[in-house]
Amino acid sequence: MSKKTNSDSSAAPASNTGTVDIGDHGYQKGLQNRHIQMIAIGGAIGTGLFLGTGGRFEIAGPALAIVYAICGVFAYMVVRALGELAMYRPSSGAFVSYAREFFGEKGAYTVGWLYFLDWAATVVADITAVALYAHFWSIFMPIPQWVLALIALAVVMTMNLISVRLFGELEFWFAFIKVGAIVLFGIIGIWVLISGQAVGDYQPGLSLITEHGGLIPNGIGSLFAITLGVVFAFAGIEMVGITAGESTDPHKSIPRAVNSVVWRILLFYVGSVLLLTLLMPWDAYSSSQSPFVTVLSAIGIPAADDVMNLVVLTAAMSSLNAGLYATGRTLRSLAMAGTAPKFAKRMNKAGVPYGGILITCAVGILGVFLNMIMPEKAFEVVLNLSGIGTVSAWASIMLCHWALVRRARQGKLQRPEFQLRFAPWVNLLTLVFLVSVVVMIGLDGEIGPLTLGLFGIALVVMFIGWFVVRGRIDAEALTHNIDVVGEGIND
């Protein structure tokens, strides 16, 4: 951690003591340090690693490790900036809350609904993924895909509605299973390398890279083609910022969780990909099977496909669990200001914003319907839309942090000791990277322009929606709140 320097402001900065947000009232501090740490780990390990890695190997080869490392650096910058925002003011409203303070209610409206779009699309993708993974076992084959999707949604919704403590426990064990699977695979893979045991028809080692087209067998362009997918693989790391508002000790747990993101990315993503490339050639992997299953089956590990499919199923359930948690808090923060349905304000005695969670579940029901009418395409339709939503959420974090740094230099507030170094230059570099990802989406064959087109429609709806809801903004409540944290409503 770096200490606050005098260069951040020319005058004695104002104190942040007593800062509150309109959407933070009523939450309970039910998340302990172990919950926060495992939620942070769970956010860094998803289906993008367990399943998506195989398809990315097909496109980029061993250079996939390079793309994971580069995107991982920017992911860390984002979560570090969010960590500083959370230390400045822990808030369950997270992005909405910070956008409200630094950019007014119009900024909060934009950021909140973009983040809702991100996770609502992810919820649809996750219930679809759960149904697809369940069909791996013959016992579930007679059950229609839409029924399995509905069951997954109902189970996780129930767990979310009971209490934040139960959400934390559920996410803790989901993350524990994912981490355990990666660690066990690493131990097995390293033992195979050291012992020189053959993996199927291949002898492990560096020769699997040099004799199969080298590090970048399909050219530099292949690296750009998989960037959005890799960014989506890291989606969820920002969850640690949302949990700050319900943490028993955020000033202790959040910095620990944020600082550990680097080694998690290096170990779980870069390390796993490097190990996979040393165990089998990149062209032995495919999008139809998890690369971890490919290797373990080639080694002769019994029931490897069953075990890894269970892990992938767990990863999808974990993401679904996090999606309902995040959107419930986001919608409540919006509703408290009047820019989301009033129903989203509702909170039960356990401090759970059930209104926002149920609204997201209603969107999930649309996903169930999508699984009913087009089960083969449901996953692809929403996956890319969720990816561009992730890019938007990350960009909003960097912009809010940039605003925090600017105000600190003006002497209006004091930055916490836990800081993102080299701001705002790092913010600018990260924003350029995120914009380039959006540009690359547009160049991605047919699905890219379709994704941008759907996103454009969403932006138009949001633009029209602002003129509908801005008259409903609770100006009196916001004015009371702004005395502490905001600058007013931006019409």
PyMOL commands that set and color helices and strands:
alter all, ss='L'
color gray80, all
select helices_A, chain A and resi 6-8+33-44+47-50+52-88+95-134+138-140+145-162+164-195+207-210+221-225+227-233+239-246+250-259+261-279+282-284+291-299+304-337+342-345+354-373+378-409+425-442+447-472+475-482
alter helices_A, ss='H'
color red, helices_A
deselect
rebuild
show_as cartoon
